[in-house]
């Protein structure tokens, strides 16, 4: 019987099907960070249970990590979370990449770049953006704290199998259109609940031609349209990215692994529960205007009007715009910005910094803008230095900061003040996401770079 890629990986990990209930699914890799893991470890202590397979678990702090220095954390809550993670890892024998060490970074950046995430795996973490790892051809899902405890104790999870959806992007993306723009476009078309209950496979010629880092960005944002997971069939791009990385198979084991990974694709006659196709040529650089990632437009378009909306829709729409201090029908291009952020598990990889540098090289940052440029890992930061990108950034008036989740969320010092407008490469523009009262526009590294130079929302094609 023909199977989708998701079906092949899922079925290979089924321990047992519970009658009239969920599936007991084996998990290959559990990632843990400092925010959602403490209660899970406490559960093990309360029940006098050890970690079943500690070598399948990797932990690191990232949410509370400062990006200006990493000698200490001033916030007592954040400091306690980071210290508790270190103690838990020492007690239970778990690999721990401590803050400030060369192995540390944002967990969803470090996993793929170290080849801890591999094709065919089932991967979970107590974090919604775990979907990132699906880009290597894996089933990767965010889970709750009680489920983290399940995996620690048994290396299994009870999970209902989602429906399957394939999103095809066919054609060639226009100039200066990135994977981030593709994701924002899909969310605008499908809404932030359009993939609820589904695991999404991305396919089509535009996806096949997308870099590995672009695929990671796209998979990262799967959760923002309600998807349970987002994955991409592994191919030569995947294998070239993973080969030689720290935890990738070596020698003959690599050849055997690749031979197996090449079988990970949706069969030609596999049937998805839903399938949609978009034209790559229709996608251009994009920005958001509201307080969810699906409220977006092409950068040269205007905010929609209320025409045709129901009273309920109109009320919600106007409330969103009121928070953002925008108006229906307003054109945002040319609007002054206060903060520019490059980073997060969405766009904190070396390709994103190369793209940003390509725009700002030979130019100067606008004096009116506060810019935070934060690598997703220490490996990315070292690549930036090795390639001389740090000098380009410095000459343009930017400071390269230390790896952290940084301004993606208001859990560390990099908070945007109330009322200020930030243009950001992160994944969420919810009310207060970057700081209480902060206003957030989501965009690609190219759009953020162009805006940082001019001080206003700028189309990189026009700079």
NORFENMO-V478343 format. One record per residue. RES is the residue in one letter. SS is DSSP state (~ for helix, > for strand, _ for the rest). BURIAL is # if it has 16 or more other C-alpha atoms within 10 Angstrom, else .. D_LAST is the distance of its C-alpha to the last C-alpha in Angstrom with 1 decimal. Layout:
# NORFENMO-V478343
((RES	SS	BURIAL	D_LAST) (RES	SS	BURIAL	D_LAST))
This chain:
# NORFENMO-V478343
((X	_	.	52.7) (X	_	.	49.0) (X	_	#	46.7) (X	_	#	43.1) (X	~	#	41.4) (X	~	#	41.8) (X	~	#	45.5) (X	~	#	46.1) (X	~	#	44.8) (X	~	#	46.4) (X	~	.	49.7) (X	~	.	49.9) (X	_	#	49.7) (X	>	.	52.2) (X	>	.	55.1) (X	>	.	56.9) (X	>	.	56.3) (X	_	.	57.8) (X	_	.	59.9) (X	_	.	58.3) (X	_	.	55.8) (X	_	.	52.7) (X	>	#	52.4) (X	>	#	53.1) (X	>	#	50.2) (X	>	#	50.1) (X	_	#	47.0) (X	_	#	45.9) (X	>	#	43.5) (X	>	#	43.3) (X	>	#	40.5) (X	>	#	41.3) (X	_	#	39.4) (X	_	#	40.8) (X	_	#	40.2) (X	_	#	42.1) (X	_	#	44.7) (X	~	#	47.2) (X	~	.	49.1) (X	~	#	49.4) (X	~	#	51.0) (X	~	.	53.3) (X	~	#	54.4) (X	~	#	55.5) (X	~	.	57.4) (X	~	.	59.1) (X	_	.	60.3) (X	_	.	61.1) (X	_	.	58.8) (X	_	#	57.1) (X	_	#	53.8) (X	_	#	54.9) (X	_	#	52.5) (X	~	#	50.6) (X	~	.	49.2) (X	~	#	47.2) (X	>	#	45.5) (X	>	#	42.6) (X	>	#	41.5) (X	>	#	39.0) (X	_	#	37.7) (X	_	#	34.0) (X	_	#	33.7) (X	_	#	35.3) (X	_	#	34.0) (X	_	#	32.3) (X	_	#	29.1) (X	_	#	29.8) (X	_	.	33.3) (X	_	.	35.7) (X	_	.	39.1) (X	_	.	39.9) (X	_	#	39.0) (X	_	.	39.8) (X	_	.	40.1) (X	~	.	43.6) (X	~	.	42.9) (X	~	#	40.1) (X	~	.	42.1) (X	~	.	45.1) (X	~	#	43.2) (X	~	#	41.9) (X	~	.	45.4) (X	~	#	47.1) (X	~	#	45.1) (X	~	#	46.1) (X	~	.	49.7) (X	~	#	49.7) (X	~	#	48.4) (X	~	.	51.0) (X	~	.	53.8) (X	~	#	53.0) (X	_	.	52.0) (X	_	#	48.4) (X	>	#	45.6) (X	>	#	43.6) (X	>	#	40.3) (X	_	#	40.5) (X	_	#	37.8) (X	_	#	36.6) (X	_	.	38.0) (X	_	.	36.2) (X	_	.	36.8) (X	_	#	35.4) (X	>	#	32.2) (X	_	#	31.2) (X	~	#	34.0) (X	~	#	31.8) (X	~	#	29.8) (X	~	#	32.9) (X	~	#	35.1) (X	~	#	33.2) (X	~	#	32.1) (X	_	#	35.8) (X	_	#	37.1) (X	_	#	39.1) (X	_	#	37.7) (X	_	#	39.0) (X	_	#	39.3) (X	_	#	42.3) (X	_	#	42.5) (X	>	#	43.0) (X	>	#	40.9) (X	>	#	41.1) (X	>	#	39.9) (X	_	#	40.4) (X	_	#	36.7) (X	~	#	35.0) (X	~	#	32.1) (X	~	#	34.7) (X	~	#	33.5) (X	~	#	30.9) (X	~	#	33.6) (X	~	#	34.3) (X	~	#	31.5) (X	~	#	34.1) (X	_	#	36.5) (X	_	#	38.4) (X	>	#	39.6) (X	>	#	37.9) (X	>	#	38.7) (X	>	#	38.5) (X	_	#	42.0) (X	_	#	43.8) (X	~	#	45.8) (X	~	#	49.1) (X	~	#	47.8) (X	~	#	46.6) (X	~	#	50.3) (X	~	#	51.5) (X	~	#	49.4) (X	~	#	50.5) (X	~	#	54.1) (X	~	.	54.3) (X	_	#	51.1) (X	>	#	51.1) (X	>	#	49.7) (X	>	#	51.0) (X	>	.	48.4) (X	_	.	48.5) (X	_	#	46.9) (X	_	#	43.8) (X	>	#	43.3) (X	>	#	40.9) (X	>	#	37.8) (X	>	#	35.6) (X	>	#	32.0) (X	>	#	30.9) (X	>	#	27.3) (X	>	#	27.8) (X	_	#	25.6) (X	_	#	22.3) (X	_	#	19.2) (X	_	.	16.1) (X	_	.	13.1) (X	_	.	11.4) (X	_	#	14.4) (X	_	#	16.6) (X	~	#	20.1) (X	~	#	19.2) (X	~	#	17.8) (X	~	#	21.1) (X	~	#	23.1) (X	~	#	21.6) (X	~	#	22.1) (X	~	#	25.7) (X	~	#	26.5) (X	~	#	25.3) (X	~	.	27.5) (X	~	.	30.5) (X	_	#	30.3) (X	_	#	30.9) (X	_	.	34.5) (X	_	#	34.2) (X	_	#	35.3) (X	_	#	37.9) (X	_	#	40.9) (X	>	#	39.3) (X	>	#	38.2) (X	>	#	35.2) (X	>	#	34.7) (X	>	#	31.3) (X	>	#	31.8) (X	_	#	30.6) (X	~	.	28.8) (X	~	#	25.3) (X	~	#	27.1) (X	~	#	29.0) (X	_	.	25.9) (X	_	#	24.2) (X	_	#	24.4) (X	~	#	27.0) (X	~	#	24.6) (X	~	#	22.8) (X	~	#	26.3) (X	~	#	27.1) (X	~	#	24.1) (X	~	#	25.3) (X	~	#	29.0) (X	~	#	28.2) (X	~	#	27.1) (X	~	#	30.2) (X	~	#	32.2) (X	~	#	29.8) (X	~	#	31.1) (X	_	#	34.7) (X	_	#	35.3) (X	_	#	38.0) (X	>	#	36.2) (X	>	#	33.5) (X	>	#	34.2) (X	_	#	33.2) (X	_	#	35.8) (X	_	#	35.8) (X	_	#	35.2) (X	~	.	34.6) (X	~	.	31.1) (X	~	#	33.0) (X	~	#	35.7) (X	~	.	33.6) (X	~	#	31.7) (X	~	#	35.0) (X	_	.	37.2) (X	_	.	38.2) (X	_	.	36.9) (X	_	.	39.4) (X	_	#	41.2) (X	_	#	40.8) (X	_	#	44.1) (X	_	.	45.2) (X	_	.	47.2) (X	~	.	49.3) (X	~	.	48.2) (X	~	.	44.6) (X	~	.	45.9) (X	~	.	48.0) (X	~	#	45.2) (X	~	#	42.8) (X	~	.	45.7) (X	~	.	46.1) (X	~	#	42.4) (X	_	.	42.1) (X	_	.	44.4) (X	_	#	42.0) (X	_	#	40.6) (X	_	#	41.4) (X	_	.	44.3) (X	_	.	43.6) (X	_	.	45.9) (X	_	.	45.0) (X	_	.	44.7) (X	_	.	42.2) (X	_	.	43.0) (X	>	.	39.7) (X	>	.	37.1) (X	>	.	33.9) (X	>	.	31.4) (X	>	#	27.7) (X	>	.	25.6) (X	~	#	22.7) (X	~	.	21.0) (X	~	.	21.1) (X	_	#	18.9) (X	_	#	15.2) (X	_	#	13.0) (X	>	#	15.2) (X	>	#	16.2) (X	>	#	19.7) (X	_	#	21.1) (X	_	#	24.7) (X	_	#	27.0) (X	_	#	27.4) (X	_	#	25.0) (X	_	#	25.9) (X	_	#	24.7) (X	>	#	21.3) (X	>	#	19.1) (X	>	#	16.2) (X	_	#	13.1) (X	_	#	13.2) (X	_	.	17.0) (X	>	#	19.4) (X	_	#	21.9) (X	_	#	25.1) (X	_	.	28.1) (X	_	.	31.6) (X	_	.	33.0) (X	_	.	35.4) (X	_	.	35.5) (X	_	.	38.9) (X	~	.	39.9) (X	~	.	39.4) (X	~	.	36.0) (X	~	.	35.0) (X	~	.	36.4) (X	~	.	34.5) (X	~	#	31.2) (X	~	#	31.6) (X	~	.	32.7) (X	~	#	29.6) (X	~	#	27.3) (X	~	.	29.6) (X	~	.	29.0) (X	~	#	25.2) (X	_	.	25.6) (X	_	#	23.9) (X	_	#	25.5) (X	_	.	26.2) (X	_	.	23.9) (X	_	.	21.2) (X	>	#	17.6) (X	_	#	15.8) (X	_	#	12.1) (X	_	.	11.8) (X	_	.	14.9) (X	>	#	15.3) (X	_	#	16.0) (X	_	#	18.7) (X	>	#	18.6) (X	>	#	16.5) (X	>	#	18.6) (X	>	#	18.2) (X	_	#	21.6) (X	~	#	24.6) (X	~	#	26.6) (X	~	#	23.9) (X	~	#	21.0) (X	_	#	22.7) (X	_	#	23.3) (X	~	#	22.4) (X	~	#	20.1) (X	~	#	18.0) (X	~	#	17.8) (X	~	.	17.0) (X	~	#	14.0) (X	~	#	12.9) (X	~	#	13.6) (X	~	.	11.7) (X	~	#	8.4) (X	~	#	10.0) (X	_	.	12.1) (X	_	.	12.5) (X	_	#	10.7) (X	_	#	12.6) (X	_	#	13.1) (X	_	#	13.5) (X	_	.	17.3) (X	_	.	17.7) (X	_	#	16.8) (X	>	#	19.5) (X	>	#	18.2) (X	>	#	20.7) (X	>	#	20.0) (X	>	#	23.2) (X	_	#	24.4) (X	_	#	26.6) (X	>	#	29.4) (X	~	#	30.8) (X	~	#	30.5) (X	~	#	26.7) (X	~	#	26.7) (X	~	.	28.8) (X	~	#	26.6) (X	~	#	23.6) (X	~	.	25.8) (X	~	.	27.4) (X	_	.	24.1) (X	_	.	22.9) (X	~	#	19.9) (X	~	#	21.5) (X	~	#	21.2) (X	~	#	17.4) (X	~	#	17.2) (X	~	.	19.8) (X	~	#	18.2) (X	_	#	15.0) (X	_	#	17.5) (X	_	#	18.1) (X	_	#	21.6) (X	>	#	22.7) (X	>	#	25.4) (X	_	#	28.4) (X	_	#	28.7) (X	_	#	29.4) (X	_	#	28.7) (X	~	#	27.3) (X	~	#	25.4) (X	~	#	25.9) (X	_	#	29.1) (X	_	#	31.0) (X	_	#	33.7) (X	_	#	32.7) (X	_	#	31.5) (X	_	#	27.8) (X	_	#	28.1) (X	_	#	25.7) (X	_	#	27.8) (X	_	.	29.0) (X	_	#	26.8) (X	_	.	23.7) (X	>	#	20.6) (X	>	#	19.3) (X	>	#	16.5) (X	>	#	18.2) (X	_	#	18.5) (X	_	#	22.2) (X	_	#	24.5) (X	_	#	25.9) (X	_	#	25.0) (X	_	#	28.7) (X	_	#	30.1) (X	_	#	30.3) (X	_	#	29.0) (X	_	#	26.9) (X	_	#	29.5) (X	_	.	31.9) (X	_	#	30.1) (X	_	#	26.6) (X	>	#	24.1) (X	>	#	21.9) (X	>	#	19.0) (X	>	#	18.8) (X	_	#	15.7) (X	_	#	14.8) (X	~	#	13.9) (X	~	#	10.4) (X	~	#	9.9) (X	~	#	11.9) (X	~	#	10.1) (X	~	#	6.6) (X	~	#	9.2) (X	~	#	11.3) (X	~	#	9.1) (X	~	#	8.6) (X	_	#	11.9) (X	>	#	11.4) (X	_	#	10.9) (X	_	#	7.3) (X	_	#	6.7) (X	_	#	5.2) (X	_	.	5.8) (X	_	.	3.8) (X	_	.	0.0))
